[in-house]
């Protein structure tokens, strides 16, 4: 009975104080930014360091590293990734070749903090220089690099499985360590990188780590811890943005957020309790940092209704043609509505920074991309300032709590040869980009 009461009070806390779309209040300490000039449309592709990069060092090397996700897997809480991933670290030129085959003009990749700083204050300059080389090689091939400075993972020395409430964003040393990491990393990248993403989907990671308990640090229904971690994450975002602008005044800062559409269900959610929880998941962090952002990145995959069942239970599998392998409902029109909502709330340029489907059906995947791009074009025609579109992802890879389940890649991966083979959806998209350089 006490647990049920606690869960209810947590839901009430998590749903309170919602600022509705269209009623966002500008912070008092707003950063004043110049309007972003129009450029050719960004047709891009996105990857993530932990999902794609092999470790690159043998286990007996002093540079061998682990992340909080590796430790979490050792606790048996998520499937292990292993040391190989899809070899995007050792064989990054394969990714460049695949991106060129797609015909994209932008490539987003992540920085693995643990790789650069495997132990507190111990810096692997060789690894940092290789990230610089990756950006330089992209530019040499006519592709603009976009760097994600944090994509879900922390060095393992910021995670303690026995003190989860003092791990990751809640670690007492995280902000100081982050500041030093940002200064050295951005300074090295600045000659070759103009576009930076301080954090990828912090809103999703915070909700899954401090409320749902599925992701590190694995805290279930910790609203006060969530609030503290949220404020720390936002402060770290702003710190990174300031460091980027100091190193490169012409930098473009993009905030990327998981923004599924939530459909209000008056039958299952008459008080709007669940709907407001979803709203907070979408906007809490973004509201705190949006004034530092030149562009807002929208990661859109699915739509959901506001019900207790959908909040607590997510069935896996392609139950019908309307669902993905992840159990996500396919609603292309939800992308249109989400883009319009972000425009009305923040009045900023937008990039569709992730949009993709996990399925083994090539026909279903092609239909997904065709219909979602059509809804993006609809939004553009209705005045939404959309600057780019990035499908997720380049090549089939590790998918967090789902492990190696879920084929999102526009290229398949050969475990023996490490080759990337373009899929029918990848062929379709490459032809579309060539035919429509401006959507």
Protein Blocks (a to p, Z undefined) as FASTA:
>chain_A
ZZmmmmmmmmmmmmgoiacehiaccdfklccddddddddddddddddfklmmcghiafkb
ckbccdfklmmmmnopaccebjnlnopmmmmmmmmmmmmmnopabdcddddfklmmmbgh
iacfklmmmmmmmmmmmmmnopacdddfbghiacfklccfklmmlghjlpfklmmmmmmm
mmmmmmmmmmmmmbdcfbghkllmmmmmmmnomacehiahilklmmmmmmmmmmmmmmmm
mmmmmmmmmbccddddddddddddfklmmnommmmmmmmmmmmmmmmmmmmpmbdcdddf
bdcdddfklmmpccedjfbfkbcfkopacdfklmmmmmmmmmmmnopacddfbdcdddfb
fklmmmmmmmmmmmmmmmmmnopacfbdcdddfbdcdehjnomgocfbfbdcdfklopac
ddfklmmmmmmmmmmmpZZ
